[in-house]
């Protein structure tokens, strides 16, 4: 991979004792963890609001029902968070397996 000299200098400044590849893996890992945390916060907010897990919310409020506008909006936002948690956890596991 070819990167600019300025970018490489910035990476080496932040990670002086690692290879470029190790530095990039660490940066990607940190970003995945940051995004994962934001999805976990959203998930926790909806769990607290509805006093149930996402699957229970879907069965009780969405599946074969006519949800309110707010419930439907919450469903889409909560589904995005739950899906994001699953996908990012998988990506983090794959990345850390290589480290």
Protein Blocks (a to p, Z undefined) as FASTA:
>chain_A
ZZdfklmmmmmmmmmmbcfklmmmmmmmmmmmmmmmmmmmmmmmmmmmnopafklmmmmm
mnopacdfklmmmmmmmmmmmmmmmmmmmmmmmmmmmZZ
